[in-house]
Amino acid sequence: MSTRSQRSDGRPDAGALRPLGLPRPLVVRSDSRGEPCEVQRLARRGAPAAALAVERIEETWRVVDEWWRETPLRRTYHRVTLAGGASLTLFHDDTQPLGEGWYEQRY
């Protein structure tokens, strides 16, 4: 029985396990308080799609985890409603500068 998870060409094996729901990078414009004002998803090739305004921030919460590590996980989450009515959960990696480190949290 083989335990390889990659084919000889380097691509993942069809039966290999892969993580689901990984956060996707976003381009976010935030206000002076660090709250998101505008969100752009990135296309598969990394080019930003059209920006959508944040109409309403429904909820904000902070997560501090893995405090025992050299760099603990510190995130500020926002559940927002975008222009057009779509809901989105995004977070800022608080170990990054404010203009960087924004991600879409997929469930």
N, C-alpha and C positions, 0 to 999 in steps of 0.2 A: 504494500500500500504506500503510495507517495504522499509526502507531507509538504510538497512544494506548493507555493501559492502564486508563483509566476511562471509564465511560459518561457521558453528559451529566447523569445524575442523581447522579453522584459515587460510585456503587458500582463495584467492580472489574469490569473486562471479563472475560467468561467465559474468554477465551484468555490473560489476563494471568498472568505469573509471580508466584508468591507463596512466601514462605519456608515451609519445613516444619520441624516439630520445634522450634518456638520454646519457650523455657522458659515455664512457667505459674506465676504467683504462688501462694504457699502461705501459710497462717497456721501458724506453728510455735512451740511452746513448747519452750524449751531449758533445760538445767540450768546450773549455775554455771560449767561448763567450756565452755559454748557448744554442747554436743552436743544434737541433737534428741531430745525425749522424747515429743512428741505432734504430729501433723500433721493439718491440715485443708485439704482442697482447696476451692477457691472454685467455686461454681456459675457458670454463664454470666453471670448478672446480678450477680456479685460477692458474694453471700451465702455464708458458710461452710457447708460440709456437715458431717456428723458428724465429730468428732475421732477419730482412730485412734492408739492408743498405739504407740510404737516398741518392739518386742519385742527387737530385736537390731540393733546396728550391725555390718554385715559388713565394711565397709572405709571408710577415710577417706583423702582425699588433697587436696593443695592445688595450685592452678594460679595462676601469676603469668605474665601474658602482656601483650603490647602495652606493654612497659615504656617505650617511647619516647614514648608519649602523655602528655598532662598528667595524666590519671587512668588509670593502668594497670588492667588487668583483674586482680582478686584475688578468688579464690573458694576456699571450702572445701567439698569434695564429701563426701557420705556416701551409701553404698549400704546401705539398711536393709531389715529385714523388719518389716512392720506387723502389728498384731493381726489375726488371720484368715489370715496367711501371705503376703499380697501383698508383692512386692518393689518398692522405689521408690528411684530415685536423685534426690537433692535437693542443692541447694547454697545456701550463704549468700554473698551478695555482701559481701565483707569491707570494702568501702568504706562500707557502711551500718551503722547501729547494730544491735546483736545482736537486738533484737526485730523488726527489719524486714529486708527484703532477702532473703527465702527464696523459692526457686523449685524447681519440679519440672523436672528435666532429661529431656526426651523425646528418644527416639532414633528 
